[in-house]
Every structure is written in structure tokens, then in C-alpha cells.
Amino acid sequence: MLIPGRAGVFLDRDGTIIRYVEHLTRTEQVRLLPRAAAAIARLNRAGCPVVVVTNQSVVARGLLTEREVRGINDLVVRRLARRGARVDVLEYCPHHPQGAVPRYRLVCDCRKPAPGMLLRAAKQLGIDLQRSLVVGDNVSDVEMAWAVGARVALLQSGLGRESLRALREAGRLPDLAASSLWEAVDWWLTQAQ
């Protein structure tokens, strides 16, 4: 049973757990990043809830249906599970303000950097967001973490290098710039809590 008010770790999907592919639309494109499953399993062993939060504008763009996105998400979760890693909750946002599909063309509370996905999962699992960590490879992941007072690790995979440059230019930096999810989890478990 998860303990209310404890820290959790919120992970982006693309560029954090799996290789970044712009507008991933096929299961053949899904490739776990090195040591990502091991890092998540380490969080599991530490009793830390693990939540995946991912923007999936492919739905609003008309490239995939929500059912297809759920299928890809399920595949990621299954591949992690085969390597001993458990995801407690997976949240995704199908919206985009300029989407091609009218039903999903909107400004919502869940599209990162808005914190809606964090808030829903935190309520469901009893997580204290101010004691938690967000890990991602995009400025939107960092801004989402800042919106709820969470710590944030920006990975230098996927869009991370460009994102770090943009944050430096803006004069605001994440708590950690890490080369991998493993490094971010190691930092979190040994220093941040």
C-alpha cells in the first residue's frame, strides 16, 4: 500500500524511458533506453511510486487514435515489466491547441507544462508533489515540475540538450542535468531525499 504524502517520481516517456522519436506512431519505433528499466526497478525497490506523464499530440494531430496511443503505452509498460520495472500510473494528454482533430483541439490542464497529469496522479496515489521528482528531456517537463514545486532532472537525451540551452539562456536551471534516467534516479535516491 502506498503511503499518503510521500515522494513520488514522475517520468516523461519519450526521450526519458524510450528513445525519442518525433511523433512516434508505430510499435516498431519503441525502444527502451539503456538502464531505464533498471532505474525504474530501483525506484520500485525503494518503495517510491513511479508515474509516467506524457504529451501525446499525435491524437490531436490525427496521426493515432487514443486506443493506439494506449496500445503503445501498454507496450512500454510490458517491456519494462519484463525487466522487473513497474509503473504505478501512466497519464497521457491527447490534446494540442492547433490539433487537426476538433475534439482534441483545445487548451487543457493536462498538456505539459500544465500540471494536470501530475495533480491527478498525485491525488490518486497520495503523493506530495513538493517532495517529488520530475524527470524529462524537455523544457515543458521542467516548467511542469516548477508549477507544483517539485524537483526536476533534465536528461541530456531526446530534446534535453536543446532544452538545457534554452533554460540557461532564460537564467533558470533544473535541479540536475543528467545523462540518463539511471543517473537521475541515483542522484534522487542518494542525495535529494
Contacts in CASP RR format, 6 or more apart in sequence:
PFRMAT RR
TARGET T0000
AUTHOR 0000-0000-0000
METHOD contacts of the structure
MODEL  1
MLIPGRAGVFLDRDGTIIRYVEHLTRTEQVRLLPRAAAAIARLNRAGCPV
VVVTNQSVVARGLLTEREVRGINDLVVRRLARRGARVDVLEYCPHHPQGA
VPRYRLVCDCRKPAPGMLLRAAKQLGIDLQRSLVVGDNVSDVEMAWAVGA
RVALLQSGLGRESLRALREAGRLPDLAASSLWEAVDWWLTQAQ
2 49 0 8 1.000
2 88 0 8 1.000
2 125 0 8 1.000
2 126 0 8 1.000
2 127 0 8 1.000
3 126 0 8 1.000
4 126 0 8 1.000
5 126 0 8 1.000
5 127 0 8 1.000
5 128 0 8 1.000
5 131 0 8 1.000
6 48 0 8 1.000
6 49 0 8 1.000
6 126 0 8 1.000
6 127 0 8 1.000
6 128 0 8 1.000
6 131 0 8 1.000
7 48 0 8 1.000
7 127 0 8 1.000
7 128 0 8 1.000
7 131 0 8 1.000
7 132 0 8 1.000
7 133 0 8 1.000
7 193 0 8 1.000
8 48 0 8 1.000
8 49 0 8 1.000
8 50 0 8 1.000
8 51 0 8 1.000
8 125 0 8 1.000
8 127 0 8 1.000
8 131 0 8 1.000
8 132 0 8 1.000
8 133 0 8 1.000
9 43 0 8 1.000
9 48 0 8 1.000
9 49 0 8 1.000
9 50 0 8 1.000
9 51 0 8 1.000
9 132 0 8 1.000
9 133 0 8 1.000
9 134 0 8 1.000
9 135 0 8 1.000
9 185 0 8 1.000
9 188 0 8 1.000
10 51 0 8 1.000
10 52 0 8 1.000
10 53 0 8 1.000
10 118 0 8 1.000
10 121 0 8 1.000
10 132 0 8 1.000
10 133 0 8 1.000
10 134 0 8 1.000
10 135 0 8 1.000
10 145 0 8 1.000
10 150 0 8 1.000
11 17 0 8 1.000
11 40 0 8 1.000
11 50 0 8 1.000
11 51 0 8 1.000
11 52 0 8 1.000
11 53 0 8 1.000
11 134 0 8 1.000
11 135 0 8 1.000
11 136 0 8 1.000
11 181 0 8 1.000
12 52 0 8 1.000
12 53 0 8 1.000
12 54 0 8 1.000
12 134 0 8 1.000
12 135 0 8 1.000
12 136 0 8 1.000
12 137 0 8 1.000
12 138 0 8 1.000
12 141 0 8 1.000
13 52 0 8 1.000
13 53 0 8 1.000
13 54 0 8 1.000
13 73 0 8 1.000
13 76 0 8 1.000
13 92 0 8 1.000
14 20 0 8 1.000
14 21 0 8 1.000
14 24 0 8 1.000
14 54 0 8 1.000
14 137 0 8 1.000
14 158 0 8 1.000
15 33 0 8 1.000
15 136 0 8 1.000
15 137 0 8 1.000
15 155 0 8 1.000
15 157 0 8 1.000
15 158 0 8 1.000
15 159 0 8 1.000
16 33 0 8 1.000
16 36 0 8 1.000
16 135 0 8 1.000
16 136 0 8 1.000
16 137 0 8 1.000
16 155 0 8 1.000
16 157 0 8 1.000
16 181 0 8 1.000
17 32 0 8 1.000
17 33 0 8 1.000
17 36 0 8 1.000
17 40 0 8 1.000
17 52 0 8 1.000
17 76 0 8 1.000
17 80 0 8 1.000
17 181 0 8 1.000
18 24 0 8 1.000
18 30 0 8 1.000
18 31 0 8 1.000
18 32 0 8 1.000
18 33 0 8 1.000
18 36 0 8 1.000
18 76 0 8 1.000
19 29 0 8 1.000
19 30 0 8 1.000
19 31 0 8 1.000
19 32 0 8 1.000
19 33 0 8 1.000
19 158 0 8 1.000
20 137 0 8 1.000
20 157 0 8 1.000
20 158 0 8 1.000
20 159 0 8 1.000
21 29 0 8 1.000
23 57 0 8 1.000
23 58 0 8 1.000
23 61 0 8 1.000
23 63 0 8 1.000
24 30 0 8 1.000
24 58 0 8 1.000
24 72 0 8 1.000
25 58 0 8 1.000
25 63 0 8 1.000
25 64 0 8 1.000
25 68 0 8 1.000
27 71 0 8 1.000
27 72 0 8 1.000
27 75 0 8 1.000
30 72 0 8 1.000
30 75 0 8 1.000
30 76 0 8 1.000
30 79 0 8 1.000
32 76 0 8 1.000
32 79 0 8 1.000
32 80 0 8 1.000
32 83 0 8 1.000
33 157 0 8 1.000
33 180 0 8 1.000
33 181 0 8 1.000
34 180 0 8 1.000
34 182 0 8 1.000
35 180 0 8 1.000
35 181 0 8 1.000
35 182 0 8 1.000
36 80 0 8 1.000
36 85 0 8 1.000
36 180 0 8 1.000
36 181 0 8 1.000
36 182 0 8 1.000
37 79 0 8 1.000
37 80 0 8 1.000
37 83 0 8 1.000
37 84 0 8 1.000
37 85 0 8 1.000
38 83 0 8 1.000
38 85 0 8 1.000
38 182 0 8 1.000
39 85 0 8 1.000
39 180 0 8 1.000
39 181 0 8 1.000
39 182 0 8 1.000
39 184 0 8 1.000
39 185 0 8 1.000
39 186 0 8 1.000
40 50 0 8 1.000
40 80 0 8 1.000
40 85 0 8 1.000
40 86 0 8 1.000
40 87 0 8 1.000
40 181 0 8 1.000
40 185 0 8 1.000
41 83 0 8 1.000
41 84 0 8 1.000
41 85 0 8 1.000
41 86 0 8 1.000
42 185 0 8 1.000
42 186 0 8 1.000
42 189 0 8 1.000
43 50 0 8 1.000
43 185 0 8 1.000
43 189 0 8 1.000
44 50 0 8 1.000
44 84 0 8 1.000
44 85 0 8 1.000
44 86 0 8 1.000
46 189 0 8 1.000
48 189 0 8 1.000
49 88 0 8 1.000
49 89 0 8 1.000
49 125 0 8 1.000
49 127 0 8 1.000
50 85 0 8 1.000
50 86 0 8 1.000
50 87 0 8 1.000
50 88 0 8 1.000
51 87 0 8 1.000
51 88 0 8 1.000
51 89 0 8 1.000
51 90 0 8 1.000
51 91 0 8 1.000
51 118 0 8 1.000
51 121 0 8 1.000
51 125 0 8 1.000
51 127 0 8 1.000
52 73 0 8 1.000
52 76 0 8 1.000
52 87 0 8 1.000
52 89 0 8 1.000
52 90 0 8 1.000
52 91 0 8 1.000
53 91 0 8 1.000
53 92 0 8 1.000
53 112 0 8 1.000
53 117 0 8 1.000
53 118 0 8 1.000
53 121 0 8 1.000
53 134 0 8 1.000
53 144 0 8 1.000
54 73 0 8 1.000
54 90 0 8 1.000
54 91 0 8 1.000
54 92 0 8 1.000
54 93 0 8 1.000
55 92 0 8 1.000
55 93 0 8 1.000
55 111 0 8 1.000
55 112 0 8 1.000
55 140 0 8 1.000
56 64 0 8 1.000
56 69 0 8 1.000
56 92 0 8 1.000
56 93 0 8 1.000
56 94 0 8 1.000
57 93 0 8 1.000
57 94 0 8 1.000
57 95 0 8 1.000
57 96 0 8 1.000
57 99 0 8 1.000
57 111 0 8 1.000
58 64 0 8 1.000
58 69 0 8 1.000
59 65 0 8 1.000
59 66 0 8 1.000
59 69 0 8 1.000
59 94 0 8 1.000
59 95 0 8 1.000
59 101 0 8 1.000
59 104 0 8 1.000
60 94 0 8 1.000
60 95 0 8 1.000
60 96 0 8 1.000
60 99 0 8 1.000
60 100 0 8 1.000
60 101 0 8 1.000
60 104 0 8 1.000
60 105 0 8 1.000
61 96 0 8 1.000
61 99 0 8 1.000
61 100 0 8 1.000
61 101 0 8 1.000
62 99 0 8 1.000
62 100 0 8 1.000
62 101 0 8 1.000
64 72 0 8 1.000
66 94 0 8 1.000
69 92 0 8 1.000
69 94 0 8 1.000
70 92 0 8 1.000
73 90 0 8 1.000
73 92 0 8 1.000
77 87 0 8 1.000
77 90 0 8 1.000
80 86 0 8 1.000
80 87 0 8 1.000
88 125 0 8 1.000
89 121 0 8 1.000
89 124 0 8 1.000
89 125 0 8 1.000
91 110 0 8 1.000
91 117 0 8 1.000
91 120 0 8 1.000
91 121 0 8 1.000
92 117 0 8 1.000
93 108 0 8 1.000
93 110 0 8 1.000
93 111 0 8 1.000
93 112 0 8 1.000
93 117 0 8 1.000
94 104 0 8 1.000
95 104 0 8 1.000
95 105 0 8 1.000
95 106 0 8 1.000
95 107 0 8 1.000
95 108 0 8 1.000
95 110 0 8 1.000
95 111 0 8 1.000
96 104 0 8 1.000
96 105 0 8 1.000
96 111 0 8 1.000
97 105 0 8 1.000
97 106 0 8 1.000
97 107 0 8 1.000
97 111 0 8 1.000
98 105 0 8 1.000
99 105 0 8 1.000
108 114 0 8 1.000
109 115 0 8 1.000
109 116 0 8 1.000
109 119 0 8 1.000
110 116 0 8 1.000
110 117 0 8 1.000
110 120 0 8 1.000
112 138 0 8 1.000
112 140 0 8 1.000
112 141 0 8 1.000
112 143 0 8 1.000
112 144 0 8 1.000
113 139 0 8 1.000
113 140 0 8 1.000
113 141 0 8 1.000
113 142 0 8 1.000
113 143 0 8 1.000
113 144 0 8 1.000
113 147 0 8 1.000
114 144 0 8 1.000
114 147 0 8 1.000
115 129 0 8 1.000
115 144 0 8 1.000
115 147 0 8 1.000
115 148 0 8 1.000
118 129 0 8 1.000
118 134 0 8 1.000
118 144 0 8 1.000
118 148 0 8 1.000
118 150 0 8 1.000
119 129 0 8 1.000
119 148 0 8 1.000
121 127 0 8 1.000
122 128 0 8 1.000
122 129 0 8 1.000
122 132 0 8 1.000
122 148 0 8 1.000
129 148 0 8 1.000
129 149 0 8 1.000
129 150 0 8 1.000
130 148 0 8 1.000
130 149 0 8 1.000
130 150 0 8 1.000
131 193 0 8 1.000
132 150 0 8 1.000
132 151 0 8 1.000
133 145 0 8 1.000
133 150 0 8 1.000
133 151 0 8 1.000
133 152 0 8 1.000
133 153 0 8 1.000
133 184 0 8 1.000
133 188 0 8 1.000
133 192 0 8 1.000
134 141 0 8 1.000
134 142 0 8 1.000
134 144 0 8 1.000
134 145 0 8 1.000
134 150 0 8 1.000
134 151 0 8 1.000
134 152 0 8 1.000
134 153 0 8 1.000
135 141 0 8 1.000
135 152 0 8 1.000
135 153 0 8 1.000
135 155 0 8 1.000
135 178 0 8 1.000
135 181 0 8 1.000
135 184 0 8 1.000
135 185 0 8 1.000
136 142 0 8 1.000
136 152 0 8 1.000
136 153 0 8 1.000
136 154 0 8 1.000
136 155 0 8 1.000
136 160 0 8 1.000
137 154 0 8 1.000
137 155 0 8 1.000
137 156 0 8 1.000
137 157 0 8 1.000
137 158 0 8 1.000
137 159 0 8 1.000
137 160 0 8 1.000
137 163 0 8 1.000
138 159 0 8 1.000
138 160 0 8 1.000
138 163 0 8 1.000
139 163 0 8 1.000
139 166 0 8 1.000
139 167 0 8 1.000
141 152 0 8 1.000
141 154 0 8 1.000
142 152 0 8 1.000
142 154 0 8 1.000
142 163 0 8 1.000
142 167 0 8 1.000
142 172 0 8 1.000
142 174 0 8 1.000
145 151 0 8 1.000
145 152 0 8 1.000
145 174 0 8 1.000
146 152 0 8 1.000
146 172 0 8 1.000
151 175 0 8 1.000
151 176 0 8 1.000
151 188 0 8 1.000
151 192 0 8 1.000
152 174 0 8 1.000
152 175 0 8 1.000
152 176 0 8 1.000
153 174 0 8 1.000
153 175 0 8 1.000
153 176 0 8 1.000
153 177 0 8 1.000
153 178 0 8 1.000
153 184 0 8 1.000
153 187 0 8 1.000
153 188 0 8 1.000
154 160 0 8 1.000
154 163 0 8 1.000
154 164 0 8 1.000
154 167 0 8 1.000
154 174 0 8 1.000
154 176 0 8 1.000
154 177 0 8 1.000
154 178 0 8 1.000
155 178 0 8 1.000
155 179 0 8 1.000
155 180 0 8 1.000
155 181 0 8 1.000
155 184 0 8 1.000
156 164 0 8 1.000
156 177 0 8 1.000
156 178 0 8 1.000
156 179 0 8 1.000
157 179 0 8 1.000
157 180 0 8 1.000
164 173 0 8 1.000
164 174 0 8 1.000
164 177 0 8 1.000
167 173 0 8 1.000
167 174 0 8 1.000
175 192 0 8 1.000
176 184 0 8 1.000
176 187 0 8 1.000
178 184 0 8 1.000
178 187 0 8 1.000
END
